[in-house]
């Protein structure tokens, strides 16, 4: 999992943006990355989120968590697809 994150962070540094797939588990006691899952050729970060899946709370917590993990501003993280789903495509943009 650390290798996956480092690879994505290098892509972010080089290209200024990176896309990642995440599968969230909302309503957990702590927000944290659990593991990397591979289904076919797709890689997913499984992330526990300490917020309920109500009124966008889990999405907001996920955005804040990923912004901190990738050292970008909150506005540098956007959910491109899967707003109401557990599996999401997230775009992270490097802030200058």
C-alpha atoms as one frame of an Amber mdcrd trajectory, in Angstrom:
protein
   0.000   0.000   0.000   2.835   2.420   0.799   4.357   1.747  -2.628   0.999
   2.539  -4.238   0.719   5.842  -2.366   4.306   6.795  -3.167   3.724   5.999
  -6.849   0.602   8.194  -6.901   2.403  11.011  -5.082   5.226  10.903  -7.651
   2.685  11.107 -10.472   1.112  14.092  -8.715   4.503  15.805  -8.391   5.395
  15.117 -12.026   2.056  15.794 -13.755   0.378  18.158 -11.315  -2.597  15.819
 -10.978  -3.424  12.192 -10.319  -6.553  10.035 -10.340  -7.210   7.345  -7.757
 -10.063   4.942  -7.111 -11.236   4.551  -3.554 -13.745   2.324  -1.852 -15.007
   3.885   1.343 -16.518   2.340   4.429 -18.409   5.213   6.107 -19.500   5.412
   9.721 -16.273   4.029  11.148 -14.627   5.276  14.366 -11.478   6.532  12.606
 -10.627   7.769   9.104  -7.719   5.735   7.786  -6.461   3.832   4.780  -7.043
   0.145   5.366  -5.467  -1.555   2.365  -5.050  -1.718  -1.379  -7.420  -3.981
  -3.254  -6.987  -5.158  -6.834  -9.975  -6.304  -8.887  -8.926  -7.289 -12.381
  -6.663  -4.440 -13.451  -8.313  -1.870 -11.165  -6.604  -0.788  -7.942  -8.721
   0.606  -5.108  -7.642   2.172  -1.853  -9.993   0.945   0.845 -10.562   3.785
   3.288 -12.546   3.809   6.531 -14.283   7.159   6.973 -15.290   8.537  10.377
 -18.489  10.170   9.146 -21.948   8.892   8.298 -23.056   8.580   4.668 -25.576
  11.381   5.144 -25.778  14.773   3.423 -22.274  14.458   1.971 -20.528  14.123
   5.331 -18.524  11.026   4.366 -17.467  12.668   1.076 -16.309  15.795   2.915
 -14.324  13.731   5.404 -12.760  11.756   2.534 -11.794  14.963   0.693 -10.201
  16.451   3.806  -8.346  13.217   4.548  -6.949  12.864   1.015  -5.973  16.545
   0.903  -3.897  16.018   4.029  -2.450  12.686   2.823  -1.340  14.191  -0.513
  -0.346  17.573   0.989  -2.661  19.636  -1.189  -5.341  22.139  -0.333  -8.880
  20.914   0.167  -9.860  22.488  -3.144  -7.276  20.266  -4.855  -9.353  17.138
  -4.239 -12.498  16.425  -6.213 -14.790  13.438  -6.530 -15.174  12.886 -10.262
 -17.646   9.998 -10.045 -19.382   7.991  -7.363 -20.682  10.856  -5.205 -23.472
   8.665  -3.795 -21.595   5.389  -4.057 -18.946   3.617  -2.008 -16.569   3.347
  -4.969 -15.350   6.733  -6.149 -12.951   8.159  -8.694 -11.016  10.997  -7.085
  -8.885  13.596  -8.837  -6.111  15.261  -6.874  -4.529  18.433  -8.212  -1.263
  19.863  -6.920  -1.669  23.397  -5.615   1.072  25.888  -6.347
